[in-house]
Amino acid sequence: MKKRHIPDEEVRFAMRFGVYDLLTVIPVQHLSAGIDFVIEMIEAHLDELYAEDMASINKSKQRWWSFFEQYFR
């Protein structure tokens, strides 16, 4: 996440209990849906975190999608 320059605030949210760690307990056949669910939670947090700053929201969403694409797809 650091290599992708994801801000600490976003990483702290993703690492909270019940977000990113959900992927460790999801059965393999449901992993794709689990990834989508986690991404949705992170995106909702980004919408709240950056409120009306669409440029920051879009930039952060792109970094997260890139991260998940590299490691999980």
PAZAPA-4460 file (N, C-alpha, C; in steps of 0.05 Angstrom, whole numbers, plus 32768, in hexadecimal, padded with zeros to 4 digits):
% residues 73
    n_x    n_y    n_z   ca_x   ca_y   ca_z    c_x    c_y    c_z   seq   type   mol
   8010   7FE8   8000   8000   8000   8000   8011   8019   8000     1      M     A
   8028   8017   800E   803A   802E   800E   8045   8033   7FF2     2      K     A
   804B   801E   7FE3   8056   8021   7FC8   8042   802F   7FB6     3      K     A
   8029   802D   7FBC   8014   803A   7FAB   800D   8055   7FB6     4      R     A
   801C   805E   7FCB   8018   8078   7FD7   7FFB   807C   7FE1     5      H     A
   7FF0   8067   7FEC   7FD6   8069   7FF9   7FD9   8076   8014     6      I     A
   7FCB   808C   8019   7FCE   809B   8032   7FC9   808A   804B     7      P     A
   7FD7   8091   8060   7FD4   8082   8079   7FB7   8080   8083     8      D     A
   7FA9   8096   8081   7F8D   8097   808A   7F7C   8081   807C     9      E     A
   7F81   807E   8062   7F72   806A   8053   7F7B   804D   805B    10      E     A
   7F95   804A   805E   7FA0   8030   8066   7F95   8028   8082    11      V     A
   7F95   803B   8094   7F8A   8035   80AF   7F6D   802B   80AE    12      R     A
   7F5D   8038   809D   7F41   802F   809A   7F41   8012   808F    13      F     A
   7F50   800E   807A   7F4F   7FF3   806D   7F59   7FDD   8080    14      A     A
   7F6B   7FE4   8092   7F76   7FD0   80A4   7F65   7FCD   80BE    15      M     A
   7F50   7FDC   80C1   7F3F   7FD9   80D8   7F32   7FBD   80D8    16      R     A
   7F2B   7FB4   80EF   7F1C   7F9B   80F2   7F03   7F9B   80E1    17      F     A
   7EFF   7F87   80D1   7EE7   7F85   80C2   7EE8   7F91   80A6    18      G     A
   7EFF   7F9A   809D   7F02   7FA4   8082   7F14   7F91   8073    19      V     A
   7F2D   7F98   8070   7F40   7F88   8060   7F43   7F6C   806B    20      Y     A
   7F41   7F68   8085   7F45   7F4E   8091   7F2F   7F3A   808A    21      D     A
   7F19   7F44   8080   7F03   7F32   8077   7F0C   7F1F   8061    22      L     A
   7F20   7F28   8052   7F29   7F17   803C   7F38   7EFE   8045    23      L     A
   7F40   7EFE   805F   7F4E   7EE6   8069   7F3B   7ED0   8072    24      T     A
   7F21   7ED6   8075   7F0F   7EC1   807E   7EF9   7EBA   806A    25      V     A
   7EFA   7EC6   8053   7EE7   7EC0   803E   7EEF   7EA7   802F    26      I     A
   7EDD   7E94   802B   7EE3   7E7D   801A   7EED   7E85   7FFE    27      P     A
   7EFF   7E76   7FF4   7F0B   7E7D   7FDA   7EF6   7E82   7FC4    28      V     A
   7EE2   7E72   7FC4   7ECD   7E75   7FAE   7EBE   7E90   7FB1    29      Q     A
   7EC0   7E9D   7FC7   7EB2   7EB7   7FCB   7EC6   7ECE   7FCD    30      H     A
   7EDF   7EC9   7FC7   7EF4   7EDE   7FCA   7EEF   7EF6   7FB8    31      L     A
   7EE7   7EF2   7FA0   7EE2   7F08   7F8D   7ECC   7F1A   7F98    32      S     A
   7EB6   7F0F   7FA2   7EA1   7F1F   7FAE   7EAB   7F2D   7FC7    33      A     A
   7EBB   7F20   7FD6   7EC7   7F2C   7FEE   7ED8   7F44   7FE8    34      G     A
   7EE8   7F41   7FD3   7EF9   7F58   7FCA   7EE8   7F6F   7FC2    35      I     A
   7ED3   7F6A   7FB3   7EC1   7F7F   7FAB   7EB4   7F8D   7FC3    36      D     A
   7EAD   7F7D   7FD7   7EA0   7F87   7FF0   7EB4   7F99   7FFF    37      F     A
   7ECD   7F90   8001   7EE1   7FA0   800F   7EE7   7FBA   8000    38      V     A
   7EE8   7FB8   7FE6   7EED   7FD0   7FD6   7ED6   7FE4   7FDA    39      I     A
   7EBD   7FDA   7FDB   7EA6   7FEC   7FDF   7EA8   7FFA   7FFA    40      E     A
   7EB1   7FEB   800F   7EB4   7FF8   8029   7EC9   800D   8029    41      M     A
   7EE0   8008   801B   7EF5   801B   8019   7EEC   8034   8009    42      I     A
   7EDE   802F   7FF3   7ED4   8045   7FE3   7EC0   8057   7FF3    43      E     A
   7EAF   804A   8002   7E9C   805A   8013   7EAB   806B   8027    44      A     A
   7EC1   8060   8032   7ED1   8070   8044   7EDF   8087   8036    45      H     A
   7EE8   8082   801E   7EF5   8098   800F   7EE1   80AE   8008    46      L     A
   7EC8   80A6   8002   7EB4   80BB   7FFD   7EAF   80CC   8015    47      D     A
   7EAF   80C0   802D   7EAC   80CF   8046   7EC5   80E0   804C    48      E     A
   7EDC   80D3   8049   7EF5   80E0   8050   7EFB   80F9   803F    49      L     A
   7EF6   80F8   8026   7EFC   810E   8014   7EE4   811F   800C    50      Y     A
   7ECC   8117   8017   7EB3   8126   8013   7EAF   8130   7FF6    51      A     A
   7EB2   8149   7FF1   7EAC   8154   7FD7   7EC4   8156   7FC4    52      E     A
   7EDB   814C   7FCC   7EF3   814E   7FBC   7EF5   8136   7FA9    53      D     A
   7EE7   8138   7F93   7EE5   8121   7F80   7F01   8119   7F75    54      M     A
   7F12   812C   7F72   7F2D   8125   7F67   7F3B   8112   7F7A    55      A     A
   7F3A   8118   7F94   7F47   8107   7FA8   7F3A   80EC   7FAA    56      S     A
   7F1F   80EC   7FA9   7F10   80D3   7FAA   7F18   80C1   7F93    57      I     A
   7F18   80CC   7F7B   7F1E   80BC   7F63   7F3B   80B3   7F63    58      N     A
   7F4E   80C4   7F6C   7F6A   80BC   7F6D   7F6E   80A5   7F81    59      K     A
   7F61   80A7   7F98   7F63   8092   7FAC   7F56   8078   7FA3    60      S     A
   7F3F   807A   7F97   7F31   8062   7F8D   7F43   8054   7F79    61      K     A
   7F4F   8063   7F67   7F61   8057   7F53   7F78   8048   7F60    62      Q     A
   7F84   8054   7F75   7F9A   8047   7F83   7F91   802D   7F8F    63      R     A
   7F7A   802D   7F9C   7F6F   8014   7FA8   7F69   7FFF   7F94    64      W     A
   7F5C   8007   7F7E   7F56   7FF3   7F69   7F70   7FE7   7F5E    65      W     A
   7F84   7FF8   7F5A   7F9D   7FEE   7F50   7FAA   7FDA   7F64    66      S     A
   7FA8   7FE0   7F7E   7FB2   7FCE   7F92   7FA4   7FB3   7F91    67      F     A
   7F8A   7FB4   7F91   7F7B   7F9B   7F91   7F7F   7F8B   7F77    68      F     A
   7F81   7F99   7F60   7F86   7F8C   7F47   7FA1   7F7D   7F47    69      E     A
   7FB5   7F8A   7F52   7FCF   7F7E   7F52   7FD0   7F65   7F64    70      Q     A
   7FC4   7F66   7F7B   7FC8   7F51   7F8F   7FB1   7F3D   7F91    71      Y     A
   7F99   7F43   7F86   7F83   7F31   7F8A   7F75   7F28   7F70    72      F     A
   7F7B   7F33   7F5A   7F6C   7F2B   7F42   7F7D   7F1C   7F2F    73      R     A
***
